[in-house]
Amino acid sequence: MKVFVTRVIPEEGRKLMIEAGIEVEEWKEKRALSQEELIAYTRDSDALLSVSTRLDKDFLQASSHLKVIALHSVGYDNVDVEAATEVKIPIGNTPCVLSGATADVAFLLMLATSRKAFHMHKSIIKGEWDFFDPTSNLGIELRGKTIGVFGLGKIGLEMAKCCIGAFGMQVIYHNRNRNEAAEKELNASWVSFDELLEQSDVLTVHTALTPETEGKFDWSAFNKMKPGAIFINTARGAIHNEADLLRALVEKKIWGAGLDVTNPEPMHPDHPLLNMPNVSVLPHIGSATEETRAAMSVLAARNIIAGLKGERIPFVVNPDVYK
């Protein structure tokens, strides 16, 4: 059995597959594969381990012989899951293991934005650390403020815990369904989406990208937020409208923003958001710790191994494929 991997992955996952008797071929060039290349490389493979690769209906129909596709991610918005189910390919993801690491980055962005840390670091590099002005480059404090969580799942829960522990923040959230366990643990309050916008001092996004959440944070949403609010997104860039976010910041509808995800990715180096003092942008590093990426590779490998054995994969996103 052979698996094609679209990036070099941590050794832990690779070793697990090799020990299971699977031949592992990795794409080692520092560029993304074209769809034609991906189809060609998977033609003689039994499985695909996909890292940051779009898998659309055309690819899935051309590669319907694959016994399993494992994603090196929790999100699966870059896969046509319905098309995969139609051609009977189980799709696996890597849930649970990156919640803490991603929440840490959300917390980092919140704190860095509140004190204009990225901007001030750049000012040192530019040689602008000179005259002390007690009224310039002021940030805002977070103690006792309200953190609003859009999507209080595993990652949102970890972020809320950090905010409570560090700054004694009050937690409000909006989900389609109430998270009663989190309400008890955090003393959190469920609010409507409009109330989330209106009441949050920091609004942090931790939801999946779906047709319902795509573009959810647009001009209308930002216009309802507090002028002193900070917007944080570590989920998917398409959940916010970047042009509307820029306008909201320029027109001071909100105070600042911290982004680990952009739309598109990578963000163009000339994008005006990168030069705003109250904006912090990172290159999608939410899961980028040695421990988390290793754990993700292991879960992806477990999906591959089970799929190639003809077993139900442990972390399946399209369970209907087994009906």
DRENVOVO-913896 format. One record per atom (N, C-alpha, C): x, y, z. Coordinates in steps of 0.05 Angstrom, whole numbers, padded with zeros to 5 digits, always signed. Each point is the difference from the previous one (the first is absolute). Layout:
! DRENVOVO-913896
XYZ
...
***
This chain:
! DRENVOVO-913896
+00017-00024+00000
-00017+00024+00000
+00018+00025+00000
-00010+00021-00013
+00016+00024-00004
-00017+00024+00006
+00012+00020+00015
-00014+00025+00005
+00017+00023-00011
-00013+00019-00013
+00014+00024-00010
-00007+00022+00019
+00021+00015+00009
-00003+00022+00019
+00007+00026-00013
-00017+00020+00002
+00004+00025-00015
+00019+00020+00012
+00011-00007+00024
+00021+00016+00012
+00017-00019+00017
+00023+00010+00008
+00016-00015+00020
-00013+00003+00027
-00007-00022+00013
-00014+00001+00026
+00020-00008+00022
-00007+00005+00026
+00017-00008+00022
+00006-00030+00000
+00023-00007+00010
+00010-00027-00001
-00019-00020+00014
-00014+00009+00021
-00017-00018+00015
-00021-00014-00017
-00013+00016-00017
-00021-00011-00017
+00012-00018-00023
+00021+00010-00011
+00013-00016-00022
+00009-00027+00011
+00013+00000+00024
+00010-00025+00011
-00022-00020+00005
-00023+00010+00010
-00023-00017+00006
-00010-00014-00025
-00001+00014-00022
-00009-00013-00025
+00020-00020-00011
+00026+00007+00002
+00021-00018-00010
+00000-00026+00017
-00004+00003+00026
+00000-00024+00017
-00025-00018-00006
-00020+00013-00011
-00024-00016-00008
+00003-00012-00028
+00024+00002-00011
+00005-00012-00026
-00009+00016-00024
-00005+00027+00004
-00009+00017-00021
+00023+00015-00013
+00001+00000-00026
+00020+00016-00014
-00008+00029+00000
+00017+00018+00009
-00006+00028+00003
+00016+00016-00021
-00015+00015-00017
+00013+00018-00019
-00009+00029+00007
+00020+00017+00005
-00006+00028+00008
+00008+00019-00023
-00016+00021-00003
+00006+00022-00018
+00018+00019+00015
+00025+00003-00009
+00020+00015+00016
+00006+00027-00011
-00010+00007-00024
+00005+00027-00010
-00016+00021+00015
+00012+00024+00003
-00013+00021+00015
-00019+00016-00018
-00018-00014-00012
-00022+00013-00015
-00024-00019+00000
-00023+00012-00005
-00024-00017+00000
-00002-00016-00026
-00010-00024+00002
-00005-00016-00024
-00024+00012-00016
+00002-00002-00026
-00024+00006-00016
-00019-00024+00001
-00024+00004-00007
-00019-00022+00001
+00008-00022-00019
+00011+00007-00023
+00009-00020-00020
+00023-00016+00012
+00018+00013+00014
+00022-00014+00013
-00010-00019+00022
-00019+00010+00015
-00010-00016+00023
-00014-00025-00011
-00016+00003-00021
-00013-00023-00012
+00020-00020-00010
+00022+00010-00013
+00020-00018-00010
+00015-00015+00022
+00006+00014+00022
+00015-00013+00022
-00018-00020+00015
-00026+00005+00001
-00017-00018+00015
-00010-00023-00017
+00006+00000-00026
-00010-00020-00018
+00009-00028+00009
+00025-00002+00009
+00010-00026+00009
+00002-00003+00030
-00016+00017+00014
-00001-00001+00030
-00027-00012+00009
+00000-00010+00024
-00024-00012+00011
-00014+00020+00020
+00015+00020+00008
-00010+00019+00020
+00014+00027-00004
-00013+00021+00010
+00011+00027-00001
+00000+00012+00027
+00022+00011+00008
+00002+00016+00025
+00003+00029-00009
-00020+00016+00004
-00001+00027-00012
+00006+00022+00021
+00019+00017-00007
+00006+00023+00017
-00005+00025-00017
-00019+00016+00008
-00006+00026-00012
-00004-00002-00031
-00014-00021-00008
-00004-00004-00029
-00030+00000-00005
-00009+00014-00021
-00028+00000-00007
-00007-00025-00015
-00020-00014+00009
-00009-00025-00013
-00029+00004-00009
-00003+00007-00025
-00027+00006-00011
-00012-00024-00013
-00024+00004-00011
-00015-00023-00011
+00015-00012-00024
+00013+00016-00016
+00015-00011-00023
+00022-00018+00009
+00015+00009+00021
+00022-00016+00010
-00011-00026+00011
-00021+00001+00016
-00010-00024+00013
-00011-00020-00020
-00013+00010-00021
-00010-00019-00020
+00023-00012-00015
+00021+00015-00005
+00023-00011-00014
+00016-00019+00017
-00004+00002+00027
+00016-00016+00018
-00018-00018+00017
-00022-00010-00011
-00019-00015+00015
+00010-00027+00009
+00024-00008-00010
+00011-00025+00009
+00012+00001+00028
+00004+00025+00011
+00013+00003+00026
-00018-00013+00021
+00013-00014+00018
-00015-00014+00022
-00005+00019+00023
+00016+00021+00003
-00003+00018+00023
+00015+00026-00007
-00011+00022+00010
+00015+00026-00001
+00001+00010+00029
+00024+00005+00010
+00003+00011+00027
+00010+00029-00003
-00013+00017+00014
+00008+00028+00001
+00018+00006+00024
+00020+00016-00004
+00017+00008+00022
-00011+00026+00012
-00025+00000+00008
-00014+00023+00010
-00026-00008+00013
-00011+00018+00015
-00027-00004+00011
-00020+00008-00021
+00004+00024-00012
-00019+00011-00020
+00001-00017-00025
-00023-00001-00013
-00002-00015-00026
-00015+00016-00021
+00000+00026+00003
-00014+00017-00019
+00013+00001-00027
+00025-00010-00003
+00014-00001-00026
-00005-00027-00014
-00019-00016+00010
-00007-00026-00012
-00030+00000-00007
-00006-00010-00023
-00028-00004-00008
-00009-00026+00013
-00009+00001+00024
-00006-00024+00016
-00023-00016-00013
-00020+00014-00011
-00022-00013-00013
+00010-00017-00024
+00018+00012-00016
+00011-00014-00023
+00016-00024+00009
+00015+00003+00022
+00015-00023+00011
-00018-00023+00008
-00022+00007+00013
-00019-00020+00008
-00012-00015-00024
-00006+00016-00021
-00011-00012-00024
+00018-00021-00012
+00026+00004+00001
+00019-00019-00011
+00011-00019+00021
-00012+00001+00024
+00005-00018+00021
+00029+00001+00011
+00010+00025+00003
+00026+00004+00012
-00005+00012+00028
+00008-00015+00021
-00002+00012+00027
+00021+00023+00003
-00009+00021+00013
+00018+00023+00005
+00004+00002+00030
+00025+00001+00009
+00006+00002+00028
+00014+00027+00007
-00004+00010+00024
+00013+00024+00009
+00015-00005+00026
+00009+00022+00013
+00016-00003+00024
-00012+00017+00023
-00022-00008+00011
-00013+00016+00021
+00014-00001+00027
-00007+00019+00017
+00007+00000+00029
+00029+00007+00006
+00020-00007-00016
+00027+00003+00008
+00011+00028-00003
-00013+00017-00014
+00011+00027-00004
-00015+00022+00014
-00019-00007+00017
-00016+00020+00014
+00016+00019+00016
+00018-00011+00017
+00016+00017+00018
+00019+00018-00016
+00014-00011-00020
+00019+00016-00015
-00014+00023-00015
-00023-00006-00012
-00014+00021-00015
-00011+00022+00019
-00010-00009+00023
-00010+00019+00020
+00023+00018+00010
+00024-00011+00002
+00023+00016+00009
+00005+00022-00020
-00002-00006-00026
+00005+00020-00020
-00022+00022+00000
-00025-00008+00005
-00021+00020+00002
+00005+00018+00024
+00009-00011+00022
+00007+00016+00024
+00024+00018-00006
+00020-00010-00014
+00023+00016-00008
-00008+00023-00017
-00017-00004-00019
-00009+00021-00018
-00017+00021+00015
-00016-00009+00019
-00016+00019+00016
+00018+00018+00016
+00020-00012+00014
+00017+00016+00017
+00019+00018-00017
+00011-00011-00022
+00017+00016-00017
-00014+00024-00012
-00025-00005-00009
-00016+00022-00012
-00007+00021+00021
-00007-00009+00024
-00008+00019+00021
+00022+00019+00007
+00025-00008-00004
+00023+00017+00007
+00016+00008-00025
-00011-00004-00023
+00013+00008-00026
+00029-00011-00002
+00003-00025+00010
+00027-00011+00003
+00014-00004-00027
-00014-00010-00020
+00013-00004-00026
+00010+00027-00012
-00017+00020+00002
+00006+00026-00010
+00024+00012+00014
+00001-00002+00027
+00021+00011+00015
+00027-00014-00005
-00001-00026-00005
+00024-00015-00007
+00011+00011-00027
-00018+00005-00019
+00009+00010-00026
+00012+00028+00003
-00011+00016+00019
+00010+00027+00004
+00030+00000+00009
+00007-00020+00016
+00028-00003+00009
+00018-00005-00024
-00009-00019-00017
+00016-00007-00024
+00004+00025-00018
-00020+00017-00001
+00001+00024-00016
+00016+00023+00013
+00010-00005+00024
+00015+00021+00014
-00017+00022+00011
-00025-00007+00007
-00019+00021+00010
-00003+00000+00030
+00017-00016+00014
-00001+00000+00029
+00018+00022+00011
-00012+00024+00003
+00017+00023+00008
-00015+00016+00022
-00015+00020-00009
-00012+00019+00019
-00024-00013+00014
-00001+00002+00027
-00022-00011+00015
-00023+00019+00001
-00023-00010-00009
-00025+00016+00000
-00021-00016+00016
-00007+00010+00023
-00018-00015+00018
-00029-00003-00011
-00006+00013-00023
-00027-00002-00011
-00001-00015-00026
+00022-00011-00009
+00000-00014-00026
+00003-00030+00004
-00009-00014-00020
+00002-00030-00002
-00013-00014+00024
-00023+00011+00009
-00013-00012+00023
-00017-00024-00008
+00001-00020+00016
-00017-00023-00005
-00025+00001+00018
-00013-00023+00002
-00024-00002+00018
+00004-00024+00018
-00012+00002+00024
+00003-00022+00019
-00023-00020-00003
+00005-00025+00008
-00019-00021-00004
-00013-00010+00026
+00011+00007+00023
-00011-00010+00025
-00029+00008+00004
-00016-00021+00006
-00028+00005+00006
-00018+00005-00024
+00012-00001-00024
-00016+00005-00024
-00016-00025-00008
-00016+00002-00021
-00017-00022-00009
+00012-00012-00025
+00004-00026+00001
+00009-00015-00023
-00024-00014-00013
-00004+00006-00025
-00022-00013-00015
+00011-00021-00018
-00011-00024+00002
+00010-00023-00015
-00020-00008-00021
+00008+00001-00025
-00018-00009-00022
+00009-00029-00007
-00015-00019+00012
+00007-00028-00004
+00014-00010+00025
-00016-00006+00021
+00012-00009+00025
+00002-00030+00000
+00019-00010-00016
+00007-00029+00000
+00025-00004+00016
+00016-00019-00009
+00025-00007+00015
+00020+00023+00000
+00005+00012-00023
+00019+00022-00002
-00010+00025+00015
-00026+00006-00005
-00012+00023+00013
+00000-00003+00030
-00004-00024+00010
+00000-00006+00028
+00028+00006+00012
+00021-00009-00014
+00027+00004+00010
+00007+00030+00000
-00008+00014-00020
+00005+00029-00001
-00015+00014+00023
-00024-00008+00005
-00016+00013+00022
+00014-00005+00026
+00010-00025+00004
+00014-00006+00025
+00024+00018+00004
+00015+00004-00021
+00024+00017+00001
-00008+00029+00008
-00022+00009-00011
-00008+00028+00005
-00011+00003+00029
-00013-00020+00010
-00010+00001+00027
+00024-00002+00020
+00018-00018-00006
+00023-00004+00018
+00019+00023+00001
+00005+00013-00023
+00020+00021-00001
-00012+00027+00008
-00025+00006-00009
-00011+00027+00002
-00027+00001+00013
-00010-00023+00010
-00026+00001+00013
-00022+00010-00018
+00001-00007-00026
-00019+00010-00019
-00027-00015+00003
-00021+00014-00007
-00027-00012-00001
-00004-00013-00027
-00013-00023-00001
-00003-00015-00025
-00028+00000-00009
-00004+00009-00025
-00026-00004-00014
+00007-00015-00026
-00020-00013-00011
+00006-00015-00024
-00025-00003-00017
+00004-00007-00026
-00022-00006-00018
+00006-00025-00015
-00017-00020+00003
+00001-00025-00016
-00028-00005-00011
-00002-00017-00020
-00027-00008-00009
-00014-00015+00023
+00015-00016+00014
-00011-00015+00023
+00015+00007+00025
-00014+00003+00022
+00012+00008+00025
+00019-00021+00010
+00022+00009+00012
+00020-00018+00012
-00004+00002+00030
-00018-00016+00011
-00007+00002+00028
+00023-00008+00018
+00016-00019-00008
+00023-00008+00016
+00020+00023+00003
+00005+00014-00022
+00018+00023+00001
-00012+00023+00017
-00026+00003-00002
-00013+00021+00016
+00005-00005+00030
-00003-00025+00008
+00005-00006+00028
+00029+00003+00008
+00018-00009-00018
+00029+00000+00007
+00011+00029+00000
-00010+00017-00018
+00012+00026-00004
-00018+00023+00011
-00024-00008+00009
-00021+00021+00006
-00005+00017-00024
+00000-00013-00024
-00004+00014-00025
-00030+00004-00006
-00006+00021-00015
-00027+00005-00008
-00004-00001-00030
-00020-00015-00009
-00007-00001-00028
-00015+00026-00007
+00008+00012-00023
-00013+00024-00009
-00006-00003-00030
-00017+00017-00011
-00005+00000-00028
+00024+00011-00015
+00001-00004-00026
+00023+00010-00015
+00002+00031+00002
-00022+00014-00002
+00001+00029+00003
+00009+00008+00027
-00009-00014+00021
+00009+00006+00027
+00030-00005+00003
+00010-00021-00013
+00028-00006+00001
+00016+00023-00011
-00009+00011-00023
+00013+00022-00013
+00000+00025+00018
-00023+00005+00012
-00004+00025+00015
+00014+00000+00027
+00003-00024+00013
+00010-00001+00027
+00029-00008+00003
+00013-00011-00021
+00027-00010+00003
+00021+00022+00000
+00018-00001+00019
+00024+00018-00001
+00021-00013-00018
+00001-00027+00001
+00016-00015-00019
-00018-00022-00012
-00001-00002-00026
-00016-00020-00013
+00018-00019-00015
+00000-00025+00008
+00019-00020-00010
-00016-00022-00015
+00010-00007-00024
-00014-00018-00018
+00012-00028+00001
-00016-00020+00007
+00009-00028+00002
-00021-00019-00012
-00008+00005-00024
-00021-00016-00013
+00011-00011-00026
-00013-00021-00010
+00007-00011-00026
-00009+00019-00022
+00013-00002-00023
-00009+00015-00024
-00022-00016-00013
-00024+00011-00001
-00022-00013-00013
-00015+00021-00017
-00019-00009-00017
-00015+00021-00014
-00014+00020+00018
-00006-00008+00025
-00013+00018+00018
+00019+00020+00013
+00026-00008+00004
+00019+00017+00013
+00017+00016-00020
+00001-00008-00025
+00016+00014-00020
-00009+00030-00002
+00019+00018+00004
-00006+00028-00002
-00018+00010+00023
-00002-00015+00022
-00018+00008+00022
+00008+00027+00012
+00026+00005+00002
+00009+00025+00011
+00006+00019-00023
-00021+00015-00007
+00001+00020-00022
-00004+00028+00011
-00004+00019-00017
-00003+00027+00009
-00023+00003+00019
-00022-00013-00005
-00024+00001+00017
+00008-00009+00028
+00015-00022+00002
+00008-00011+00026
+00019+00019+00014
+00021+00008-00014
+00020+00018+00013
-00013+00026+00009
-00019+00010-00015
-00014+00025+00007
-00016-00002+00025
-00006-00024+00009
-00015-00003+00025
+00018-00004+00024
+00026-00003-00004
+00018-00005+00022
+00008+00025+00015
+00011-00003+00023
+00009+00023+00016
+00023+00014-00014
+00002+00026+00001
+00024+00014-00012
+00026-00008+00014
-00002-00011+00025
+00024-00008+00014
+00006-00030-00002
-00015-00014-00018
+00002-00029-00001
+00024-00010-00017
+00009-00024+00007
+00021-00013-00016
-00012-00025-00012
+00005-00004-00026
-00010-00023-00015
+00023-00020-00004
-00004-00025+00007
+00021-00021-00002
-00011-00022-00018
+00015-00009-00019
-00008-00023-00017
+00023-00019-00003
-00002-00024+00012
+00020-00021-00004
-00013-00025-00013
-00024+00003-00012
-00015-00022-00011
+00005-00003-00030
-00014+00016-00016
+00004+00000-00029
-00004+00029-00010
+00018+00008-00019
-00001+00028-00009
-00026+00008-00013
-00013-00019-00013
-00025+00006-00015
-00023+00006+00018
+00003-00004+00026
-00022+00006+00019
-00003+00030+00003
+00021+00015-00004
-00002+00029+00000
+00005+00012-00028
-00013+00022-00005
+00005+00015-00025
+00023+00019+00005
+00022-00005-00013
+00024+00015+00006
-00002+00030-00008
-00013+00006-00022
-00004+00028-00008
-00017+00014+00021
-00021-00013+00010
-00017+00012+00020
+00014+00003+00026
+00017-00019+00007
+00016+00003+00025
+00019+00024-00002
+00013+00003-00023
+00018+00023-00003
-00016+00026+00003
-00023+00001-00013
-00016+00025+00001
-00009+00005+00029
-00007-00021+00015
-00009+00003+00028
+00023+00011+00017
+00024-00008-00006
+00023+00010+00015
+00007+00028-00007
-00001+00006-00026
+00006+00028-00009
-00020+00019+00011
-00026-00008-00001
-00021+00018+00010
-00005-00002+00030
+00018-00015+00013
-00001-00002+00030
-00027-00011+00010
-00011-00019-00015
-00024-00014+00009
+00008-00021+00021
+00025-00010-00002
+00011-00018+00020
+00029+00010+00006
+00011-00009+00022
+00026+00010+00009
+00023-00014-00014
-00002-00027-00003
+00023-00014-00010
-00008-00028-00010
+00020-00014-00011
-00005-00027-00010
+00025-00017+00002
-00004-00026+00005
+00022-00019+00000
-00008-00024-00017
+00016-00006-00021
-00007-00020-00019
+00022-00021-00002
-00007-00025+00002
+00018-00022-00007
-00008-00012-00027
-00023+00009-00011
-00010-00009-00025
-00009+00024-00017
+00004-00001-00026
-00007+00022-00018
-00013-00012-00024
-00010+00018-00017
-00014-00009-00024
+00008+00020-00023
+00017-00009-00018
+00011-00027-00003
+00025-00004+00018
+00009-00025+00000
+00026-00006+00013
+00019-00011-00021
+00025+00009+00000
+00011+00020+00018
-00010+00029-00006
+00000+00017+00021
-00007+00028-00004
+00022+00013-00016
-00008+00019-00018
+00020+00014-00015
+00017+00018+00018
+00026+00001-00003
+00017+00016+00019
-00006+00030+00000
-00014+00010-00021
-00007+00028-00001
-00028+00006+00012
-00013-00020+00011
-00027+00005+00011
+00001+00021+00022
-00018+00019-00001
+00000+00022+00020
-00004-00009+00028
-00013-00023+00005
-00003-00009+00027
+00026-00005+00014
+00021-00008-00016
+00026-00006+00012
+00014+00024+00011
-00008+00024-00008
+00013+00024+00009
-00017+00017+00019
-00021-00012+00010
-00017+00015+00019
+00010-00006+00029
+00003+00021+00016
+00011-00004+00027
-00016-00018+00018
-00026-00001-00004
-00018-00016+00018
-00009-00026-00013
+00017-00011-00018
-00006-00025-00013
+00024-00019+00002
-00006-00025+00007
+00021-00020+00002
-00007-00023-00019
+00018-00008-00017
-00005-00021-00020
+00021-00021+00002
-00008-00025+00001
+00019-00023+00000
-00007-00018-00024
+00020-00016-00009
-00004-00016-00025
-00011-00027+00005
-00024-00001+00013
-00015-00025+00005
+00017-00020+00015
+00008+00007+00024
+00018-00017+00016
-00015-00012+00025
-00026+00000-00001
-00016-00009+00023
+00009-00027+00012
+00006-00019-00018
+00008-00027+00010
+00030-00004+00000
+00015+00021-00005
+00029-00003-00005
+00017-00002+00026
-00004-00022+00014
+00019-00008+00020
+00010-00028-00006
+00023-00007+00009
+00011-00026-00005
-00019-00022+00010
-00011+00004+00024
-00017-00020+00011
-00026-00003-00016
-00012+00022-00007
-00026-00001-00013
+00002-00012-00029
+00020+00010-00015
+00003-00010-00027
+00007-00030+00000
+00016-00009+00020
+00006-00029+00002
-00025-00015+00006
-00017+00010+00018
-00025-00014+00007
-00019-00001-00024
+00000+00022-00016
-00017+00000-00024
+00009-00021-00020
+00026-00003-00003
+00011-00019-00019
-00007-00029+00008
-00001-00004+00026
-00007-00027+00011
-00029-00006-00006
-00018+00019+00005
-00028-00004-00006
-00005-00005-00030
+00014+00016-00016
-00003-00004-00029
+00010-00028-00008
+00022-00009+00012
+00011-00026-00006
-00019-00022+00009
-00013+00004+00023
-00019-00020+00009
-00024-00002-00019
-00008+00022-00011
-00022-00001-00020
+00009-00015-00025
+00025+00005-00009
+00010-00014-00024
+00002-00030+00005
+00011-00008+00023
+00004-00028+00006
-00027-00015+00001
-00019+00012+00014
-00026-00013+00002
-00013-00002-00027
+00001+00021-00016
-00012+00000-00026
+00012-00021-00019
+00026-00003+00001
+00013-00020-00017
-00005-00029+00010
-00007-00003+00025
-00007-00026+00010
-00030-00007-00006
-00014+00019-00011
-00028-00005-00005
-00018+00004+00024
+00011+00013+00021
-00014+00006+00025
-00012+00028-00001
-00019+00004+00017
-00011+00027+00003
+00021+00018+00012
+00005+00023-00013
+00021+00018+00010
-00009+00013+00026
+00018+00005+00018
-00008+00010+00027
-00010+00028+00001
+00008+00017-00019
-00008+00028+00001
-00013+00008-00027
-00023-00011-00006
-00013+00003-00026
-00018+00024+00000
+00001+00016-00021
-00017+00023-00002
-00024-00005-00018
+00000-00022-00015
-00023-00007-00017
-00009-00028+00007
-00012-00005+00023
-00008-00026+00009
-00019-00014-00019
-00015+00016-00016
-00019-00012-00019
+00013-00018-00020
+00027+00003-00003
+00014-00017-00020
-00001-00029+00008
-00006-00006+00026
+00000-00028+00009
-00028-00012-00001
-00020+00016-00008
-00027-00011-00001
-00003-00019-00024
***
